[in-house]
Amino acid sequence: MRLSRSILAASAALALIAGTVACSKEDDAAGDKQIDVWIAFTDYRLDWAKARADEFNAKHPEHPVVISGYDSYEVLFDAVSAAIQKGTPPEIVQYFEAATQDARDAVNKDGEPLFISVQQAINGRTDVLGEPVVLDDVVDAARNYYTTDGQFSSMPWNTSTTLFYSNKDMLEKAKVGKVPETWDEIEAACAKIMKLSDAPKHCITWPNHGWFPEQAVAQQGGLIADNENGRAGRAQNIDYTSEELLNFVKWEKELYDSGTYYYSGKQNDWDGPQNAFAAKEVGFLMTSAGDATAIVGAGKDGGFGVDVSRMPYNGDVPYAGNLIGGATLWLTDKQGEAKQDASLAFMQFLNNPKNAADWHKTTGYIPITKAAGALLEQEGWFTENPYQKVATEQLALANGTPAATGVLLGSFVSIRAVLTQAVEDVLVSGADPATRFAKAQEDAQKLLTDYNALYGG
């Protein structure tokens, strides 16, 4: 989720890739057998991925997997762009969910798709190089998002959603009977918390990132784009003036104006809100499920309990569902049969039940397959850590509509940045929500129209 600019430049650079299947086979024969996997992690998640690669390499030494970590999705995409221009792209690339349309549109110099659908590459096999295929077992929320034109396009890995974190001790002290579930209940709970003798300066926080208003729109059954959120055909028109979006922005502005909502003052700042919660400067935090393990741990270190629950929603309208976040692994085409199979095998190994369960325990990202979830149940993991099941349960509540599945947009990252800037202008500069978001729609529409003109829309 943590990217601040479009990958149009990267997608354009991807078009420079040269080579054919025959050339790839010649490269294999010449000793170019390494499988490069580039991911946007440099912390403990990179360490975890490298450890799994070592295990895989012990089983499959003929095509060693090498994991490279980058500081952010932005840095990663810049690195991919440079590698493509040199003719040395990685075999596997981690793209976050908002880059799905860009990845689908990326082509090589011959005008052929740069990436091959993982489903197509597997081609009905039940194992690849002895590694059982787990693609068919991926949980519905991720499967639905990454299925385009009837093809499961990429291999989900780190899948998340937005969750709500509460300081249990603060709630108890303020005599808040239950964790709030709706926007109105948040206001009521915050009114009590802010009356405490040692009340925090603010009550609630979340990052100013387009993912949060997008979540709120989905919860209310609204759409971001036409053609059923880009699911029934390429999205041609943006809707940033919908009632669903303005409902959320106006509510956020009310919280900000009253001092209830804490804004760190920095767009796309994930650490600031999380640090404020850990320091007991707020009682509530909305952020990614991928941070659940760290946030609960920070509460323990700080001497307070943390409750993890569903993202609060607008109680005045029917609930449609929450969106996924996180990223997925894309398979570069034209690797040559042996190399492609090794890449596919690693994807399956990385997400086998044992590894997927351990990845969930380590990070808080959801168990990506049903078998991984079943294994965790058998181990008693969710009994001991019930908060770790909340994200999966929330995603399972989605009604299956395009609103709850999520939008597919070209230039989505730049479009999302327009949304984020508009929210900041409403909060910090006092811009009128309706007026400011009418301008945001114009700006976002130009980005989408320009993108579609380049990529066949």
C-alpha positions as CSV (number, residue, x, y, z in Angstrom):
1,M,0.0,0.0,0.0
2,R,2.9,2.3,0.6
3,L,3.6,4.0,-2.8
4,S,3.3,7.6,-3.7
5,R,3.5,7.8,-7.4
6,S,2.4,6.2,-10.6
7,I,4.3,3.3,-12.3
8,L,3.5,4.6,-15.7
9,A,7.2,5.3,-16.2
10,A,8.0,1.8,-15.1
11,S,5.4,0.3,-17.3
12,A,6.7,2.3,-20.3
13,A,10.2,1.1,-19.5
14,L,8.9,-2.5,-19.3
15,A,8.0,-2.2,-23.0
16,L,11.7,-2.0,-23.8
17,I,12.3,-5.6,-22.7
18,A,13.8,-7.8,-25.4
19,G,14.0,-11.5,-25.9
20,T,12.0,-14.5,-26.8
21,V,11.5,-17.9,-25.4
22,A,14.3,-19.2,-27.6
23,C,16.7,-16.5,-26.3
24,S,15.7,-17.3,-22.7
25,K,16.5,-21.0,-23.3
26,E,19.9,-20.0,-24.8
27,D,20.5,-17.9,-21.6
28,D,19.7,-21.0,-19.5
29,A,22.1,-23.0,-21.5
30,A,24.8,-20.4,-21.0
31,G,24.4,-20.6,-17.2
32,D,21.9,-17.8,-16.6
33,K,19.8,-20.0,-14.2
34,Q,19.3,-17.6,-11.3
35,I,15.7,-16.6,-10.3
36,D,15.7,-13.0,-9.2
37,V,12.8,-12.0,-7.0
38,W,12.5,-8.3,-6.1
39,I,10.3,-7.3,-3.2
40,A,9.5,-4.0,-1.4
41,F,10.7,-5.0,2.0
42,T,13.9,-4.4,3.8
43,D,12.9,-5.3,7.4
44,Y,12.2,-8.7,9.1
45,R,9.9,-9.6,6.1
46,L,12.9,-9.6,3.8
47,D,14.8,-11.8,6.3
48,W,11.8,-14.2,6.3
49,A,11.7,-14.3,2.5
50,K,15.4,-14.9,2.2
51,A,15.2,-17.8,4.7
52,R,12.5,-19.4,2.6
53,A,14.6,-18.9,-0.5
54,D,17.5,-20.7,1.1
55,E,15.2,-23.7,1.9
56,F,13.9,-23.7,-1.6
57,N,17.4,-23.6,-3.0
58,A,18.4,-26.6,-1.0
59,K,15.6,-28.6,-2.7
60,H,16.1,-27.0,-6.2
61,P,19.8,-26.0,-6.6
62,E,19.6,-26.0,-10.4
63,H,17.8,-22.6,-10.4
64,P,18.8,-20.7,-7.2
65,V,16.4,-18.0,-6.0
66,V,17.9,-14.7,-5.0
67,I,15.7,-12.3,-3.1
68,S,16.4,-8.5,-3.3
69,G,14.7,-6.1,-1.0
70,Y,13.9,-2.4,-1.8
71,D,12.9,0.4,0.6
72,S,9.5,0.9,-0.9
73,Y,7.3,0.1,-3.9
74,E,8.5,3.4,-5.4
75,V,12.1,2.5,-5.1
76,L,11.4,-1.0,-6.3
77,F,9.6,0.2,-9.5
78,D,12.4,2.6,-10.3
79,A,14.9,-0.3,-9.9
80,V,12.7,-2.5,-12.2
81,S,12.6,0.3,-14.8
82,A,16.3,0.6,-14.8
83,A,16.8,-3.2,-15.1
84,I,14.4,-3.4,-18.0
85,Q,16.4,-0.8,-19.9
86,K,19.5,-3.0,-19.4
87,G,17.6,-6.1,-20.5
88,T,17.9,-7.7,-17.0
89,P,14.4,-7.7,-15.5
90,P,13.8,-9.9,-12.5
91,E,11.9,-13.2,-13.0
92,I,9.4,-12.3,-10.2
93,V,8.2,-8.9,-9.2
94,Q,6.1,-7.8,-6.2
95,Y,3.5,-5.4,-7.3
96,F,0.9,-3.9,-4.9
97,E,-2.7,-4.3,-5.6
98,A,-3.2,-0.8,-7.1
99,A,-0.6,-1.6,-9.8
100,T,-2.7,-4.5,-11.2
101,Q,-4.0,-2.7,-14.3
102,D,-0.5,-1.3,-15.0
103,A,1.0,-4.8,-14.9
104,R,-1.7,-6.1,-17.2
105,D,-0.9,-3.4,-19.7
106,A,2.8,-3.7,-19.6
107,V,4.2,-5.1,-22.9
108,N,7.6,-6.0,-24.3
109,K,9.2,-4.5,-27.4
110,D,7.2,-6.9,-29.6
111,G,4.0,-5.6,-28.2
112,E,3.4,-8.8,-26.3
113,P,2.3,-8.9,-22.6
114,L,5.4,-8.6,-20.3
115,F,3.8,-10.8,-17.7
116,I,2.1,-14.2,-18.1
117,S,-0.9,-15.2,-16.0
118,V,0.2,-17.5,-13.3
119,Q,-2.9,-19.6,-14.0
120,Q,-2.0,-19.9,-17.6
121,A,1.6,-20.8,-16.8
122,I,0.5,-23.5,-14.4
123,N,-1.8,-24.8,-17.1
124,G,-3.8,-27.2,-15.0
125,R,-0.9,-28.9,-13.3
126,T,-1.2,-30.0,-9.7
127,D,2.5,-29.6,-8.9
128,V,5.5,-27.8,-10.4
129,L,8.8,-29.5,-9.9
130,G,7.3,-31.4,-7.1
131,E,5.9,-28.3,-5.3
132,P,2.1,-28.7,-4.9
133,V,0.1,-26.0,-6.7
134,V,-1.7,-23.8,-4.1
135,L,-3.2,-21.2,-6.5
136,D,-6.6,-22.9,-6.5
137,D,-6.7,-22.7,-2.7
138,V,-6.2,-18.9,-2.4
139,V,-8.9,-17.2,-0.3
140,D,-11.8,-15.7,-2.1
141,A,-11.0,-12.0,-1.4
142,A,-7.6,-12.2,-3.0
143,R,-8.7,-14.5,-5.8
144,N,-11.5,-12.2,-6.8
145,Y,-9.3,-9.1,-6.9
146,Y,-6.6,-10.6,-8.9
147,T,-8.8,-12.5,-11.4
148,T,-9.1,-10.5,-14.5
149,D,-10.7,-11.6,-17.8
150,G,-11.3,-15.0,-16.3
151,Q,-7.6,-15.5,-15.5
152,F,-5.9,-15.6,-12.1
153,S,-3.2,-13.1,-13.1
154,S,-0.7,-13.3,-10.3
155,M,0.3,-15.1,-7.1
156,P,-1.1,-13.3,-3.9
157,W,1.4,-13.2,-1.1
158,N,1.1,-10.4,1.4
159,T,-2.7,-9.7,1.6
160,S,-4.2,-7.3,4.1
161,T,-7.2,-5.1,4.8
162,T,-7.9,-2.1,7.1
163,L,-8.5,-2.9,10.7
164,F,-9.3,-1.0,13.9
165,Y,-7.0,-1.0,16.9
166,S,-8.2,0.1,20.4
167,N,-6.3,0.8,23.6
168,K,-8.3,-1.5,25.9
169,D,-7.1,0.2,29.1
170,M,-8.2,3.6,27.8
171,L,-11.6,2.4,26.9
172,E,-12.1,0.7,30.3
173,K,-11.0,3.9,32.1
174,A,-13.4,6.0,30.0
175,K,-16.2,3.5,30.7
176,V,-16.7,2.8,27.0
177,G,-18.7,-0.4,27.1
178,K,-17.7,-1.9,23.8
179,V,-15.3,-1.2,20.9
180,P,-17.1,1.1,18.5
181,E,-18.2,-0.4,15.2
182,T,-19.7,2.6,13.4
183,W,-18.7,6.2,12.8
184,D,-21.4,7.4,15.2
185,E,-20.1,5.0,17.9
186,I,-16.6,6.3,17.4
187,E,-17.8,9.9,18.1
188,A,-19.6,8.7,21.2
189,A,-16.5,6.8,22.5
190,C,-14.2,9.6,21.8
191,A,-16.4,12.1,23.6
192,K,-15.9,9.9,26.8
193,I,-12.2,9.4,26.2
194,M,-11.5,13.1,25.8
195,K,-13.2,13.9,29.1
196,L,-10.7,11.8,31.0
197,S,-8.5,13.7,33.5
198,D,-5.5,12.4,31.7
199,A,-7.1,12.4,28.2
200,P,-4.8,12.1,25.2
201,K,-4.5,15.2,23.0
202,H,-6.5,13.4,20.3
203,C,-8.7,10.3,20.2
204,I,-8.2,8.6,16.8
205,T,-5.8,8.5,13.9
206,W,-5.1,6.8,10.6
207,P,-2.7,7.6,7.7
208,N,-3.8,10.2,5.1
209,H,-3.6,7.7,2.3
210,G,-6.2,7.1,-0.5
211,W,-6.7,3.5,0.6
212,F,-8.8,4.7,3.6
213,P,-11.4,6.7,1.7
214,E,-11.5,4.0,-0.9
215,Q,-12.3,1.5,1.9
216,A,-15.1,3.7,3.1
217,V,-16.6,4.0,-0.4
218,A,-16.5,0.2,-0.7
219,Q,-18.1,-0.3,2.7
220,Q,-21.0,1.8,1.5
221,G,-21.4,0.0,-1.8
222,G,-20.0,2.9,-3.9
223,L,-17.8,2.7,-6.9
224,I,-14.7,4.6,-7.8
225,A,-15.0,4.1,-11.6
226,D,-17.4,3.1,-14.3
227,N,-17.7,-0.3,-16.0
228,E,-18.3,-1.8,-12.6
229,N,-15.1,-0.5,-11.1
230,G,-13.2,-1.6,-14.2
231,R,-14.3,-5.2,-13.7
232,A,-16.7,-5.3,-16.7
233,G,-14.4,-3.4,-19.0
234,R,-11.5,-0.9,-18.9
235,A,-12.4,1.9,-16.5
236,Q,-12.9,5.1,-18.5
237,N,-14.4,7.5,-15.9
238,I,-13.5,8.3,-12.3
239,D,-16.1,9.3,-9.7
240,Y,-14.6,11.4,-6.9
241,T,-17.8,13.3,-6.2
242,S,-19.9,10.4,-5.0
243,E,-22.1,10.6,-1.9
244,E,-20.1,7.7,-0.4
245,L,-16.8,9.4,-0.8
246,L,-18.0,12.8,0.5
247,N,-19.7,11.1,3.5
248,F,-16.4,9.9,4.7
249,V,-14.4,13.0,3.9
250,K,-17.0,15.2,5.7
251,W,-16.9,12.9,8.7
252,E,-13.1,12.9,8.8
253,K,-13.1,16.7,8.6
254,E,-15.5,17.0,11.5
255,L,-13.2,14.8,13.6
256,Y,-10.2,16.9,12.6
257,D,-11.9,20.2,13.3
258,S,-12.9,19.1,16.7
259,G,-9.4,17.8,17.6
260,T,-10.6,14.3,17.8
261,Y,-8.6,13.1,14.7
262,Y,-4.8,13.3,14.8
263,Y,-3.2,14.0,11.4
264,S,0.6,13.6,11.4
265,G,0.8,16.3,8.8
266,K,2.5,14.0,6.3
267,Q,0.8,12.2,3.4
268,N,1.2,8.5,3.2
269,D,2.7,8.4,6.7
270,W,2.1,5.0,8.2
271,D,4.6,5.2,11.0
272,G,3.4,8.5,12.5
273,P,-0.1,7.3,13.4
274,Q,1.2,3.9,14.6
275,N,3.8,5.6,16.8
276,A,1.1,7.9,18.2
277,F,-1.0,4.9,19.2
278,A,2.0,3.1,20.7
279,A,2.8,6.2,22.8
280,K,-0.8,6.4,24.1
281,E,-1.3,9.7,22.3
282,V,-4.5,8.4,20.8
283,G,-6.9,5.7,21.9
284,F,-7.9,4.4,18.4
285,L,-5.9,3.6,15.3
286,M,-7.0,2.5,11.8
287,T,-4.3,0.9,9.7
288,S,-3.3,-2.2,7.9
289,A,-3.9,-5.8,9.1
290,G,-0.3,-6.4,8.0
291,D,0.8,-4.4,11.1
292,A,-1.4,-6.3,13.6
293,T,1.4,-8.3,15.1
294,A,3.6,-5.3,15.6
295,I,0.8,-3.1,17.0
296,V,-0.3,-5.7,19.6
297,G,3.4,-6.2,20.5
298,A,3.9,-2.5,20.9
299,G,0.9,-2.4,23.2
300,K,2.4,-5.1,25.3
301,D,5.7,-3.3,25.5
302,G,3.9,-0.1,26.4
303,G,1.9,-1.7,29.2
304,F,-1.6,-1.7,27.6
305,G,-3.9,-4.1,26.0
306,V,-4.9,-3.8,22.3
307,D,-8.2,-4.9,20.9
308,V,-8.3,-5.6,17.1
309,S,-11.6,-5.3,15.3
310,R,-13.3,-4.5,12.0
311,M,-12.8,-1.2,10.4
312,P,-15.7,1.1,11.5
313,Y,-18.3,1.8,8.9
314,N,-21.1,4.2,8.2
315,G,-24.0,2.8,10.1
316,D,-26.6,4.7,8.1
317,V,-26.2,2.6,5.0
318,P,-25.9,-1.2,4.3
319,Y,-22.5,-2.6,4.7
320,A,-21.0,-4.0,1.4
321,G,-17.6,-5.1,2.4
322,N,-14.0,-4.1,2.8
323,L,-11.2,-4.1,0.2
324,I,-7.9,-6.1,0.2
325,G,-4.6,-4.4,0.3
326,G,-1.0,-5.7,0.1
327,A,0.8,-7.1,-2.9
328,T,1.1,-10.0,-5.2
329,L,3.9,-11.7,-7.2
330,W,3.9,-11.3,-11.0
331,L,5.7,-13.7,-13.3
332,T,7.7,-12.3,-16.2
333,D,7.0,-14.1,-19.4
334,K,9.7,-15.4,-21.9
335,Q,11.9,-16.9,-19.2
336,G,12.3,-20.2,-20.9
337,E,10.4,-23.3,-19.8
338,A,12.9,-24.5,-17.2
339,K,13.4,-21.1,-15.6
340,Q,9.6,-20.4,-15.7
341,D,8.8,-23.6,-13.9
342,A,11.4,-22.9,-11.3
343,S,9.8,-19.5,-10.7
344,L,6.4,-21.0,-10.5
345,A,7.6,-23.7,-8.1
346,F,9.1,-21.0,-5.8
347,M,5.8,-19.2,-5.8
348,Q,4.0,-22.4,-4.7
349,F,6.6,-23.2,-2.1
350,L,6.5,-19.7,-0.7
351,N,2.7,-20.0,-0.2
352,N,2.5,-23.7,0.8
353,P,0.4,-24.2,4.0
354,K,3.4,-24.3,6.4
355,N,5.0,-21.2,4.9
356,A,1.8,-19.3,4.5
357,A,0.9,-20.0,8.1
358,D,4.3,-18.9,9.3
359,W,4.2,-15.7,7.2
360,H,0.8,-14.9,8.8
361,K,2.2,-15.4,12.3
362,T,5.3,-13.4,11.6
363,T,3.5,-10.4,10.0
364,G,-0.2,-10.3,10.5
365,Y,-1.0,-10.6,6.8
366,I,-3.9,-13.0,6.3
367,P,-3.4,-16.7,5.8
368,I,-3.4,-16.6,2.0
369,T,-4.8,-20.1,1.5
370,K,-7.6,-22.0,3.1
371,A,-5.2,-24.8,3.9
372,A,-3.0,-22.4,5.8
373,G,-6.0,-21.2,7.8
374,A,-7.0,-24.7,8.6
375,L,-3.4,-25.5,9.8
376,L,-3.5,-22.5,12.1
377,E,-6.8,-23.6,13.5
378,Q,-5.5,-27.1,14.2
379,E,-2.5,-25.6,16.0
380,G,-4.7,-23.5,18.2
381,W,-3.2,-20.3,16.9
382,F,-6.5,-18.4,16.6
383,T,-7.6,-19.6,20.0
384,E,-4.4,-18.1,21.6
385,N,-4.4,-15.1,19.3
386,P,-8.1,-14.4,18.3
387,Y,-7.2,-10.9,16.9
388,Q,-5.2,-12.6,14.1
389,K,-8.5,-13.9,12.6
390,V,-10.2,-10.6,12.4
391,A,-8.9,-9.6,8.9
392,T,-9.9,-12.9,7.4
393,E,-13.4,-12.6,8.9
394,Q,-13.8,-9.0,7.8
395,L,-12.9,-9.9,4.2
396,A,-15.3,-12.8,4.2
397,L,-18.2,-10.4,4.9
398,A,-17.9,-8.8,1.5
399,N,-21.0,-9.2,-0.6
400,G,-19.1,-10.0,-3.9
401,T,-20.2,-6.8,-5.7
402,P,-17.7,-4.8,-7.8
403,A,-17.7,-2.2,-5.0
404,A,-16.4,-4.7,-2.4
405,T,-14.0,-6.5,-4.9
406,G,-12.1,-3.3,-5.6
407,V,-11.4,-1.0,-8.6
408,L,-9.0,-1.7,-11.4
409,L,-7.5,1.5,-12.8
410,G,-4.6,2.5,-15.0
411,S,-2.3,5.1,-13.4
412,F,-4.0,4.2,-10.1
413,V,-1.1,5.3,-8.0
414,S,-1.1,8.8,-9.4
415,I,-4.9,8.9,-9.2
416,R,-4.8,7.8,-5.6
417,A,-2.3,10.6,-4.9
418,V,-4.8,13.1,-6.2
419,L,-7.3,11.8,-3.7
420,T,-4.8,12.0,-0.9
421,Q,-3.9,15.6,-1.7
422,A,-7.6,16.5,-1.8
423,V,-8.2,15.0,1.7
424,E,-5.2,17.0,3.0
425,D,-6.5,20.2,1.5
426,V,-9.9,19.7,3.2
427,L,-8.3,19.0,6.5
428,V,-5.4,21.4,6.7
429,S,-6.4,24.2,4.3
430,G,-10.2,24.2,5.1
431,A,-11.2,23.5,1.5
432,D,-14.9,22.8,0.9
433,P,-15.2,19.0,0.4
434,A,-17.6,19.2,-2.5
435,T,-15.7,21.9,-4.4
436,R,-12.3,20.3,-3.7
437,F,-13.3,16.9,-4.8
438,A,-14.9,18.2,-8.0
439,K,-11.4,19.5,-8.8
440,A,-9.9,16.2,-7.7
441,Q,-12.2,14.4,-10.1
442,E,-11.0,16.6,-13.0
443,D,-7.4,16.0,-12.2
444,A,-7.8,12.2,-11.7
445,Q,-9.9,12.0,-14.9
446,K,-7.1,13.6,-16.9
447,L,-4.6,11.0,-15.6
448,L,-6.9,8.1,-16.5
449,T,-7.7,9.5,-19.9
450,D,-4.1,10.1,-20.7
451,Y,-3.2,6.6,-19.5
452,N,-5.9,5.0,-21.6
453,A,-4.8,6.9,-24.6
454,L,-1.3,5.3,-24.2
455,Y,-2.5,1.8,-23.3
456,G,-5.4,1.2,-25.6
457,G,-8.4,2.4,-23.6
